[in-house]
Amino acid sequence: MSKQIDALKEAAKLRKNKMLQHVKSKLEEMQKNKVPINFEKVAEHACVSKVWLYQQEEISLLIKNVRDNKTRSLVPDERTLMEYKAKIKKLEEKVLELQARIAKQSNMLETVYSKLIDA
């Protein structure tokens, strides 16, 4: 194909990706502000047509999932974030503990090997 056609296709692809990101960000904004999620409201907030939203499989599924499952959120609430941070901190502490344990056992093995070699 010609360079011009390739350039047009690339530009269309970039424009589509930009619009998908825009719609996702508007959807997150709507959730933060507790706006009811449906195709009409998302189209209105993102300044796109409902037809376009339905045609974009990824966005369509996302809207349907959020709409149908009120407990699922694109943006975790403050409590969920705090729970995740607490879990991460515990896991990081466990990693440090295990790393120290490994270092200690490595030293013990070196000591045993050196005694075996000397014997």
ROZAMI-46366 format. One line per 5 residues: number of its first residue (from 0); for each residue y, x, z of C-alpha. Coordinates in pm, 1 decimal. Layout:
N
NUM) Y,X,Z  ...
% end
This chain:
119
0) 0.0,0.0,0.0  357.5,101.5,-40.4  562.4,259.3,232.9  793.6,-42.3,239.8  510.3,-286.9,303.5
5) 370.2,-64.0,576.7  715.9,-40.1,732.7  755.5,-419.5,723.1  415.6,-470.2,883.6  498.1,-218.5,1155.0
10) 834.0,-384.3,1221.8  668.3,-727.1,1246.6  409.6,-589.1,1487.3  680.1,-434.0,1707.5  883.7,-756.6,1704.0
15) 575.9,-959.4,1804.2  493.0,-720.5,2091.0  852.7,-734.6,2210.4  843.4,-1115.2,2211.7  511.4,-1118.2,2398.4
20) 660.6,-895.1,2669.2  970.1,-1115.9,2683.1  760.3,-1430.7,2731.2  545.5,-1262.9,2998.4  855.1,-1154.2,3189.7
25) 998.4,-1507.3,3170.8  667.5,-1646.4,3293.9  676.7,-1408.3,3592.0  1037.7,-1508.5,3659.5  940.3,-1875.5,3652.4
30) 664.7,-1813.5,3903.7  897.2,-1624.1,4136.4  1144.6,-1912.9,4120.6  868.2,-2172.2,4166.3  943.0,-2339.6,3830.7
35) 656.7,-2562.3,3710.9  451.7,-2379.9,3447.1  374.7,-2563.8,3124.4  419.8,-2489.3,2755.7  743.0,-2684.7,2727.6
40) 910.7,-2511.6,3023.5  793.1,-2166.3,2917.0  918.0,-2225.4,2561.9  1252.7,-2341.7,2699.9  1294.8,-2044.1,2934.7
45) 1178.8,-1784.8,2680.4  1371.0,-1941.5,2388.3  1063.3,-1967.7,2167.1  889.4,-2265.9,2011.1  593.8,-2437.8,2172.1
50) 405.6,-2391.6,1845.2  452.8,-2014.4,1867.1  326.4,-2014.5,2227.1  14.1,-2205.0,2125.7  -44.1,-1967.1,1834.0
55) -34.3,-1658.2,2055.9  -381.5,-1661.0,2207.0  -303.1,-1418.4,2490.7  7.6,-1610.9,2602.1  -160.2,-1947.3,2555.1
60) -451.8,-1848.4,2779.0  -215.4,-1701.4,3035.2  -8.0,-2019.6,3055.2  -319.9,-2237.3,3075.7  -468.3,-2023.0,3352.8
65) -150.2,-2022.0,3558.6  -88.3,-2390.8,3498.2  -445.1,-2498.4,3579.2  -494.1,-2264.9,3872.1  -190.8,-2297.8,4096.4
70) -320.1,-2036.8,4341.3  -336.8,-1762.6,4077.8  -9.7,-1589.8,4028.6  111.4,-1321.8,3791.3  335.2,-1189.3,4065.3
75) 168.4,-1142.4,4403.5  361.3,-1279.8,4698.7  492.9,-1060.1,4980.6  192.3,-1125.8,5208.2  -55.1,-1029.6,4937.4
80) 138.9,-711.4,4865.4  136.9,-620.5,5233.3  -240.9,-682.1,5248.7  -295.0,-460.0,4944.1  -76.5,-186.7,5093.2
85) -270.5,-203.0,5421.4  -602.7,-176.6,5235.4  -473.5,116.6,5031.6  -357.5,294.6,5347.0  -699.7,245.9,5511.8
90) -875.7,374.9,5201.7  -646.7,678.4,5182.0  -721.1,755.2,5547.4  -1093.8,721.1,5479.0  -1062.8,960.8,5182.8
95) -888.6,1218.0,5401.6  -1154.9,1177.0,5668.7  -1433.4,1225.6,5415.2  -1260.4,1528.1,5262.1  -1237.7,1687.4,5607.1
100) -1602.8,1608.2,5668.7  -1702.6,1765.9,5337.3  -1501.1,2079.1,5416.7  -1666.8,2104.5,5759.4  -2014.4,2063.3,5611.9
105) -1938.5,2319.6,5340.5  -1841.3,2568.8,5611.3  -2161.1,2491.3,5798.9  -2367.9,2549.2,5484.0  -2194.5,2880.1,5418.1
110) -2271.9,2988.1,5774.1  -2638.8,2891.4,5740.1  -2668.8,3064.3,5401.3  -2511.2,3381.2,5534.1  -2754.7,3381.0,5831.1
115) -3048.5,3328.3,5593.8  -2934.4,3614.4,5374.5  -2888.5,3845.3,5675.5  -3231.7,3757.5,5814.6
% end
